[in-house]
Amino acid sequence: MYSNWFYMPGLIIFTVFFLVPTALAFYFSLTRWTLFDSTYIGLDNYKEFFDDPQLKSGLQNTIIYAVLTSGLKVIISLPLAMLLTFGVRLRTFFRSIIFLPVLISAVAVGITFATLMQPSTGLINEALEYWGLPQPNWLGDPDLAIYSVVIVDVWKGVGIATLIFIAGISSIPLDYFDAAKLEGETWIKFRHVILPLSRNATFTVILLSFIGGLRTFDLIWTMTRGGPGFASDVLTSVVYKQYQAGFYGLSSAGNVVLLVLIMILVYPMTRIFNRLELEL
């Protein structure tokens, strides 16, 4: 009985920093409010939010962004983790190099790459021109802008994903690798040892990257501000623009919509991953 008191600090922190702000956000989403006054208007903010022409493109871009960043981080970081676990000398040094972008502020990364991706003066296009390759307008082309930010997000986040995979691979008993050596094929080791036995690491990378993709804001805002037009707007940037315009109740409704979207998408993924984990 007395042991239940040990849950109280965590429960208090969860209540103060999650439940209370969530409840307040839901309440204010039902009002038209300023810093000094609020008027209850029911679901009008939600109706107006879903009538917003930016919402459709923002919702689509949010899903595209989350799927691409989580998928690419898995595809890139798993081979990197294998290489940095088995394949190279100076592993600690190269692990530090790959992890370094994770430590850099996302705002600093966004500003830096926005400069590097300038169509006429950016170093990336200058290098492409030197090699005689096409020089796209990375952030000014409506069909390319969101994918340019995805590339930067993957570059920044692949280090932490690689570290998670390294931890997963390192936890596999050496006996499995010794047995795979008898087959003499790297593919056998990957297909029948690393891939199934690092499944938990894969689930962790997918979930963390997917949630981060749904909540992304800093790179989008510092690199494109949702432009050109609404081409790279995501839900968070749509909400922020409404807040800037003084529509506080409307932006609160947008935050609630984002929270519900994350719950709707992430909860079934978590259930599926947990079920697969039990089957191991």
Phi, psi and omega in degrees: 000310183294336180296337179296337179294338179292343177280344188299315180302315178296319180295319179296313180299316180298319181292313185291318188260354178231302186295313181295310177300325179294316179296319179294320178298318178295319179297311183292338176290345179262010183230164165254112191226156170236188179293341187241352186205154176214145179232126181290127180230012177069225185268014183300323179298320180292320178298315180294323180296316182284344174275351182293125181296338178287338187296317183300310180291324179295318179294316179298314180295324179298314180294314179301314182299312183295317182293314183293315182294318180292318180294314182293325179295323177293312184298322183275318189284330180295310175299323178297318179296320177298316181297318183278356175260323186241330202262346188225158169276173181053043185300318181300319180297312182290328175297320178296319180297316181291326182280343186305316180301334179296329184279347183276140178303136179298326178295316179297319178297316181297314180296318181297312182288331174298324176287316181295333184264009175302135187295327185254329185245354183289146182295330181295312180289329175296320178293319178296321178296321180299322180271006177074027181256159178299147179245093182290158172272087192306314186253353181258349179271119182302331181277351187241339190301311184296325181286331175295319178292324176302315180301316180294319179299316179296317178302318182286324189262352184293337180295313180291325177295318178298319179297320178296318179293321178300317178297320179294316180292320181294337180277353179284129179302142183295337181301325180294321179290324177297320178293323180291331180297333180297333178281336176073015182237131176298324180298323179297316179297319181289311188289321188253351179240296188292312185300309181287324186274351173253024183297322179297320177296321178298315179299318181297315180297315181299312183296312181296318181291322181293315178296317178298322178294321178293330184263004188299142177210312191300313180293318179301313186288320182284335184264320186228343187053032179085357184267185355291139187066234175252015193298325181244017176296137169243174185302320182294323179288327175297315179298318182295321179296323177293322177295318178300325181281357178092007178270075188291318178296321179295318178292327175296320176298321177297321177296321177294318178300318179296318178299315180295320179299315179298317180295318182296321184275322187277324183300310178296326176298317180297318179297317180296315181296319179296322178294319178293326180294322179292337181279349180293000000 
